[in-house]
Amino acid sequence: MFTGIIEEVGHVKSLHRGAKSFTLEVEAEKVLEGTLVGDSIATNGVCLTVTSLTGHGFTADVMPETVSRTALGELVSGSPVNLERALSLQTRLGGHIVSGHIDGTGRIADRRQDDTALWLTIECDSKLLRYIIEKGSVTLQGVSLTVARVDARSFAVSLIPHTQAATTLHQAKVGDLVNIENDIIAKYVEKLLGKGPDNGSDLLDKMAKYGFSF
């Protein structure tokens, strides 16, 4: 688990591509502290397992499922990436609960400066938008953010200067593909209530049919 508070921006040193997967080598410093092989590091929001360590970085395997679900396939040598180690019981939860399991991707539809704030508007599938609410939490490229606005096709976030300086989001351009992780609590609540796009039954409707009121 993670918090969505980025510890450092690393850089892709190399990618060794296979038929559907690839091995990623990332140059980093801070996230190497206390890290062992087998530990997890969120890379642009994607939970990756460290397979080897060097003095200046780590490697991780990116499987076909991850390639198809995320924007990691867009990375090239030299690409900057947001990095965060898994939280510990002593970690302050400065962002929100983040699993590192990406729900899907969106594209930057608009970028504008508003005094010191940077506004980004992201278009994404309705299956992702159903879990995004105004003033709720969303993870974008691994960064815990507050949703400022939502409409039928997109949502917007407003980045403070610190977030711009401490993450890769200040480099986001219109058209860029970005990783999105929805608030995990919303997904579990929906599942437990028997509602959702893949569930034809609605538990609340059934309970109302038998006289339960809410």
Phi, psi and chi 1 to 4 in degrees:
 res  aa     phi    psi   chi1   chi2   chi3   chi4
   1 MET       -  154.1  -57.2  -64.2  -71.3      -
   2 PHE  -135.1  178.3  -52.7   88.8      -      -
   3 THR  -116.6  -13.3   68.0      -      -      -
   4 GLY    82.4   10.8      -      -      -      -
   5 ILE   -99.8  109.1  -56.7  -60.9      -      -
   6 ILE   -69.3  132.8  -57.8  -54.6      -      -
   7 GLU   -89.2  -34.4  -63.8 -173.0  -86.4      -
   8 GLU  -165.2  162.0   74.3  170.2  -54.0      -
   9 VAL  -102.3  117.2  174.1      -      -      -
  10 GLY   -99.0 -174.7      -      -      -      -
  11 HIS  -137.1  141.8  -70.4   83.0      -      -
  12 VAL   -69.8  122.3  174.9      -      -      -
  13 LYS   -86.9  -41.7 -178.5  177.4 -178.5 -179.8
  14 SER  -160.4  158.6   64.2      -      -      -
  15 LEU  -131.0  128.6  -64.3   96.9      -      -
  16 HIS  -112.5  101.3  -56.7  -76.2      -      -
  17 ARG   -87.9  138.6  -62.3 -173.8 -177.8  -85.1
  18 GLY  -105.1 -160.3      -      -      -      -
  19 ALA   -64.9  -44.8      -      -      -      -
  20 LYS  -130.8   -9.9  -64.4 -177.8  179.2  179.5
  21 SER  -128.0  177.5   59.3      -      -      -
  22 PHE  -157.0  160.9   60.5   89.0      -      -
  23 THR  -104.0  131.6  -61.6      -      -      -
  24 LEU  -110.4  129.9 -177.6   66.5      -      -
  25 GLU  -113.8  123.6 -176.0  176.0    0.7      -
  26 VAL  -118.2  132.2  178.3      -      -      -
  27 GLU   -85.9  130.2  -68.0 -179.0  -35.1      -
  28 ALA  -156.7  171.6      -      -      -      -
  29 GLU  -132.8  -65.4  -67.7 -177.6    9.5      -
  30 LYS   -60.9  -42.5 -174.8  172.5 -177.4  178.7
  31 VAL   -71.5   -8.9  -63.8      -      -      -
  32 LEU   -78.7  -18.6  -59.3 -176.6      -      -
  33 GLU   -63.8  118.1  -62.6  172.8    7.2      -
  34 GLY    76.4    1.6      -      -      -      -
  35 THR   -84.7  137.4  -64.2      -      -      -
  36 LEU  -120.2  160.7  -58.1  172.9      -      -
  37 VAL   -58.7  132.8  171.4      -      -      -
  38 GLY   100.5  -14.0      -      -      -      -
  39 ASP   -74.9  166.2  -73.3  -11.6      -      -
  40 SER  -106.9  138.5  -62.3      -      -      -
  41 ILE  -131.9  123.6  -65.7  178.7      -      -
  42 ALA   -75.1  123.7      -      -      -      -
  43 THR  -119.3  108.3  -54.5      -      -      -
  44 ASN    53.3   35.6  -83.7   -1.8      -      -
  45 GLY    89.7   -6.4      -      -      -      -
  46 VAL   -95.6  124.2 -176.7      -      -      -
  47 CYS   -71.4  113.5  179.3      -      -      -
  48 LEU  -118.6  145.3  -63.5  179.0      -      -
  49 THR   -92.6  128.0  -60.4      -      -      -
  50 VAL   -69.9  120.9  174.6      -      -      -
  51 THR  -100.6  -21.4   55.8      -      -      -
  52 SER  -159.8  157.7   67.7      -      -      -
  53 LEU  -124.9  143.3  -69.7  163.2      -      -
  54 THR  -121.7  179.2   67.9      -      -      -
  55 GLY   -67.1  -18.8      -      -      -      -
  56 HIS  -132.1   20.2  -56.6  -73.9      -      -
  57 GLY   173.8 -168.9      -      -      -      -
  58 PHE  -146.0  162.2   67.3   93.1      -      -
  59 THR  -119.4  154.8   61.3      -      -      -
  60 ALA  -151.2  148.7      -      -      -      -
  61 ASP   -92.9  135.8  -66.9  -37.8      -      -
  62 VAL  -114.3  111.2 -177.7      -      -      -
  63 MET   -81.4  163.2  -63.9  -65.5   95.3      -
  64 PRO   -53.7  -39.4  -29.2   36.9      -      -
  65 GLU   -60.8  -41.8  167.6   70.8    3.5      -
  66 THR   -68.1  -39.4  -55.1      -      -      -
  67 VAL   -61.0  -41.7  174.1      -      -      -
  68 SER   -74.9  -25.7   66.7      -      -      -
  69 ARG   -96.2  -16.1  -69.1  -89.5 -168.1  157.4
  70 THR  -126.2  179.4   75.5      -      -      -
  71 ALA   -96.3   11.0      -      -      -      -
  72 LEU   -63.5  -26.9  -70.5 -172.2      -      -
  73 GLY   -64.8  -15.0      -      -      -      -
  74 GLU   -81.9  -11.2  -55.8  -84.5  -61.6      -
  75 LEU   -68.8  148.3  -64.2  175.2      -      -
  76 VAL  -134.6  169.3  -63.9      -      -      -
  77 SER   -57.0  127.2 -179.5      -      -      -
  78 GLY    98.5  -12.1      -      -      -      -
  79 SER   -61.6  134.6  -67.7      -      -      -
  80 PRO   -77.6  145.1   28.0  -33.1      -      -
  81 VAL  -137.1  141.5  -73.6      -      -      -
  82 ASN   -78.1  132.6  -65.4  -40.9      -      -
  83 LEU  -125.5  139.3  -58.7  173.2      -      -
  84 GLU  -149.3  130.2 -179.2 -168.1   -3.6      -
  85 ARG   -74.9  156.7  -70.4  168.3  -67.2 -175.3
  86 ALA   -60.6  145.2      -      -      -      -
  87 LEU   -71.9  156.2   62.2   84.2      -      -
  88 SER  -113.8  173.2   68.7      -      -      -
  89 LEU   -67.6  -15.1  -67.2  179.0      -      -
  90 GLN   -94.3   -2.8  -69.7   76.2   37.3      -
  91 THR   -77.2  136.1  -56.2      -      -      -
  92 ARG   -73.9  133.6  -70.2 -179.3  176.3  176.1
  93 LEU   -85.5   75.9 -168.0   61.2      -      -
  94 GLY   -74.1  -22.9      -      -      -      -
  95 GLY  -105.4 -111.9      -      -      -      -
  96 HIS  -147.3  177.0   68.9  -74.5      -      -
  97 ILE   -71.0  118.5  -62.4  172.9      -      -
  98 VAL  -124.1  130.5  175.8      -      -      -
  99 SER   -91.4  -23.3   69.3      -      -      -
 100 GLY    82.2    9.6      -      -      -      -
 101 HIS  -104.8  103.5  -57.4  154.2      -      -
 102 ILE   -70.0  133.6  -58.0  -57.5      -      -
 103 ASP   -84.4  -27.0  -68.5  -66.4      -      -
 104 GLY   170.3 -169.1      -      -      -      -
 105 THR  -125.6  159.6   57.6      -      -      -
 106 GLY  -136.7  177.1      -      -      -      -
 107 ARG  -125.0  142.3  -72.8 -164.0 -178.6  -85.7
 108 ILE   -67.8  117.2  -55.0  -65.7      -      -
 109 ALA   -98.3  -24.2      -      -      -      -
 110 ASP  -156.0  147.5 -174.6   59.0      -      -
 111 ARG  -140.8  128.0  170.5 -160.9  168.6  106.4
 112 ARG  -150.9  148.7   66.9 -179.4  177.0   87.3
 113 GLN   -94.7  134.7 -159.8   72.9   35.0      -
 114 ASP  -129.5   90.1 -179.3   16.7      -      -
 115 ASP    58.2 -120.0 -165.3   13.7      -      -
 116 THR   -87.2   -9.8   60.1      -      -      -
 117 ALA   -88.0  142.5      -      -      -      -
 118 LEU  -108.8  118.8  172.3   62.3      -      -
 119 TRP   -95.3  130.4  -77.9   80.8      -      -
 120 LEU  -121.6  130.9  -63.7  176.8      -      -
 121 THR  -109.4  128.9  -60.4      -      -      -
 122 ILE  -118.9  123.3  -60.9   91.7      -      -
 123 GLU   -89.8  136.7  -69.8 -174.7  -15.3      -
 124 CYS  -153.5  172.5   61.9      -      -      -
 125 ASP   -65.7  150.5 -168.2  -85.3      -      -
 126 SER   -61.1  -26.3   60.2      -      -      -
 127 LYS   -65.0  -25.8  -69.7 -177.7  178.4 -180.0
 128 LEU   -88.7  -39.4  -59.7  178.8      -      -
 129 LEU   -63.6  -25.9  -83.0  175.1      -      -
 130 ARG   -61.4  -23.5   67.9 -176.9  -73.0  114.6
 131 TYR  -100.2    1.5  -56.8  109.0      -      -
 132 ILE  -103.9  121.6  -62.5  175.6      -      -
 133 ILE  -124.7  151.9   63.2  170.2      -      -
 134 GLU   -60.7  131.3 -171.3  169.8  -40.8      -
 135 LYS    71.2    8.1  -57.4  -51.7  176.6 -174.0
 136 GLY   -86.9 -175.8      -      -      -      -
 137 SER  -105.2  146.5  -64.2      -      -      -
 138 VAL  -146.7  149.8   67.6      -      -      -
 139 THR  -107.5  124.5  -51.4      -      -      -
 140 LEU  -123.2  116.0 -166.7   64.4      -      -
 141 GLN    55.5   31.8  -66.7  -69.2   79.8      -
 142 GLY    87.2   -1.2      -      -      -      -
 143 VAL   -98.8  125.6 -176.6      -      -      -
 144 SER   -72.6  121.6  173.7      -      -      -
 145 LEU  -133.8  155.6  -62.9  168.4      -      -
 146 THR   -95.3  130.9  -60.7      -      -      -
 147 VAL   -73.4  124.5  178.1      -      -      -
 148 ALA   -94.8  -28.7      -      -      -      -
 149 ARG  -158.2  145.7 -170.2  169.9   55.8 -120.0
 150 VAL  -137.1  139.0 -174.4      -      -      -
 151 ASP  -133.9 -164.4   60.4   30.4      -      -
 152 ALA   -68.6  -22.4      -      -      -      -
 153 ARG  -126.0   -9.8  -64.0 -178.3   57.2 -169.7
 154 SER  -153.7  172.2   65.4      -      -      -
 155 PHE  -139.4  160.4   67.0   93.4      -      -
 156 ALA  -128.1  147.0      -      -      -      -
 157 VAL  -128.2  153.0  -67.1      -      -      -
 158 SER  -120.1  118.8  177.1      -      -      -
 159 LEU   -96.4  127.3  -81.4   59.6      -      -
 160 ILE   -73.0  162.8   64.3  172.5      -      -
 161 PRO   -55.7  -38.2  -30.0   36.9      -      -
 162 HIS   -62.4  -44.5  173.1   76.3      -      -
 163 THR   -64.0  -37.7  -56.5      -      -      -
 164 GLN   -61.6  -41.5  -63.3  174.3   48.0      -
 165 ALA   -78.0  -30.5      -      -      -      -
 166 ALA   -96.3   -2.8      -      -      -      -
 167 THR  -134.2  178.6   75.4      -      -      -
 168 THR   -84.8   -5.0   63.1      -      -      -
 169 LEU   -66.2  -21.7  -68.6 -179.5      -      -
 170 HIS   -67.7  -16.5   71.6  -76.2      -      -
 171 GLN   -95.0   -1.5  -61.0  176.2  -20.6      -
 172 ALA   -63.1  135.1      -      -      -      -
 173 LYS  -118.1  155.2  -55.3 -177.3  -60.6  -63.9
 174 VAL   -57.8  129.6  172.0      -      -      -
 175 GLY   100.8  -15.1      -      -      -      -
 176 ASP   -66.5  141.4  -78.4   -2.9      -      -
 177 LEU   -87.7  133.4 -167.6   67.7      -      -
 178 VAL  -132.1  149.4  -69.4      -      -      -
 179 ASN   -80.3  137.4  -65.9  -39.9      -      -
 180 ILE  -124.6  128.0  -61.5  171.3      -      -
 181 GLU  -119.6  121.4 -179.0 -175.6  -26.9      -
 182 ASN   -74.3  163.3  -66.9  125.3      -      -
 183 ASP   -60.7  120.2 -172.0  -19.5      -      -
 184 ILE   -63.9  -30.9 -167.6  170.4      -      -
 185 ILE   -62.9  -42.5  -64.7  174.4      -      -
 186 ALA   -61.0  -38.6      -      -      -      -
 187 LYS   -68.2  -41.0  -66.6 -178.1  -74.8 -174.8
 188 TYR   -68.4  -40.6  -85.3  112.9      -      -
 189 VAL   -60.2  -45.8  169.1      -      -      -
 190 GLU   -59.7  -44.5 -179.1 -177.1   69.9      -
 191 LYS   -63.4  -44.3 -179.9   69.1  173.0 -178.7
 192 LEU   -68.4  -26.9  -69.3  170.4      -      -
 193 LEU   -84.3   -2.5  -70.1  177.8      -      -
 194 GLY    75.1   18.9      -      -      -      -
 195 LYS  -106.5  165.8  -59.7  167.7   71.0   69.9
 196 GLY   139.8  163.7      -      -      -      -
 197 PRO   -65.5  -23.4   24.0  -34.3      -      -
 198 ASP  -106.3   11.5  -60.4  -39.5      -      -
 199 ASN  -125.0  110.0 -167.8  -28.4      -      -
 200 GLY   -70.2  -24.0      -      -      -      -
 201 SER   -89.7  148.4   63.6      -      -      -
 202 ASP  -124.1  108.3 -175.5  -27.8      -      -
 203 LEU   -59.3  -40.2  179.6   59.5      -      -
 204 LEU   -64.7  -40.2  -66.1 -178.7      -      -
 205 ASP   -63.4  -40.5  -72.1  -14.4      -      -
 206 LYS   -65.0  -41.9  -72.8 -176.3  176.9 -179.5
 207 MET   -66.7  -37.7  -66.9  177.2   74.0      -
 208 ALA   -63.9  -34.7      -      -      -      -
 209 LYS   -60.8  -32.1  178.5 -179.9  178.7 -179.0
 210 TYR   -99.6   20.2  -69.0  101.3      -      -
 211 GLY    97.1    1.6      -      -      -      -
 212 PHE   -81.2  136.6  -66.9   92.9      -      -
 213 SER  -122.0  156.3   59.7      -      -      -
 214 PHE  -131.9      -  -53.8   90.3      -      -
